[in-house]
Amino acid sequence: MARHADVLLADLEYGFFPRFGHSLAPYCLKGWAARDKELGGISIEVQGFPADLSARDIAEAILAARPRLTGFSCYVWNARRIWEVVAHLKRSRPELPVVLGGPQVAGDPEAALLGTGADFVCAAEEGEESFRQFLRFLFLKDRSLRDVRGLAFRENGVLVRTPEPELIDLDLLPPLYSGGLCPLKPGAQYVILETSRGCPFSCKFCDWGPKQVRRFPVGLIEREFSWLAREGVPFVGITDADILREPQFGLEVIRAFLRASEGTRTRLAFESNPAFLGKSPALDLIEVHPSKFTIGLGVQTINPETNRRRKRPFRRDAAESGIAELHRRAPGVDSFIEIICGLPGDTLESWREAVDWAIGRRAERVYAYHALVLPGTALAREAAGLGVRHREDPPYGVVSTDTMGPEEMRRALLLAFQVALNSWLGFMRPLANLADKDREGPL
């Protein structure tokens, strides 16, 4: 049962991976608000809820804490449960203010307000400052609702969306783990950590926040690494778009991790464009300590037409060179290749070619994901023009495109499932034979 709090932020566990650590968002909100001394008398609690707990039970636990405000960080993997929880809350206590935030709602706040019954949506690219200002409005009455930056709400039936707040100074955000804000979940095998925010690229299927890239201080990052390693966390996963895009910063992060985790079994997991990886000075350290790293190689597609449509720069020769260099210099490193099934411009045949290509790179695993049309992305805005049809409810999987009909999509997804299954079982070579046989007849 949740203890009493003025503000209760709900952290819904990721059902597919129960051994993942906590979501960082509610703890970032709490930590930033705690810097405002005038909010010191407001109790903010983060309550985690396991994946097997029903929406009704979650709502009852929230109500038992008697909060004056409750909030949810919404992602594609927890949105459905949150909608159900909000419905229970509003039936039982309609006057309780409910605020939603996160990438699932920020891109289309009006749909979130109308579809869930929530009262407010934090529609800012980053939520900390909006949350702080909203608490000042709600509890200190020092501003009007329209003065809260980055907020969306309905007023007399009309959507009101206030201007974006300024991005926060990451140097001022309190440390989550070493500072005692974010506890370790019992049994967690994989804990996530930010080292930077933002992404300069404009891939249509993605919405990684502001284009301006800002970095956390390396000293703070190392302090977090050290604390997590001492606590015996098996994997620390970096949430950044690509820590090796800036070679010097990537090198500093890798050095900080190796210093902090020396003598422990803690490993660092991160993703990178293989074209960046092959030229990164960090590869010198990975070569010496291959068992300390798990590296995701983000390729997504090798189809030139698909890359043109999604506005993602990709050089096949540079990617192949980077992957080959990784395996030549650090053959013991754990790596996997990521590709996406159902992107605009891909055909069933080009998808099969991408699977064969990925398997041929000799990575330990190939993860084939279903293309999703995420709210707020360019792909969502341009879906009709690109010939993309997708499901209307989370997780918004692509059903067909103008180059891959529904039946072809079904066959492509079946192959994607076989890729994932063979990756989990460790049978990548048999999958190469399967891909060859698939050309002889339907799946």
Summary of the structure (lengths in Angstrom):
residues: 443
radius of gyration: 22.5
end to end distance: 49.1
largest distance: 70.3
contacts: 1480
relative contact order: 0.08
helix: 41%
strand: 19%
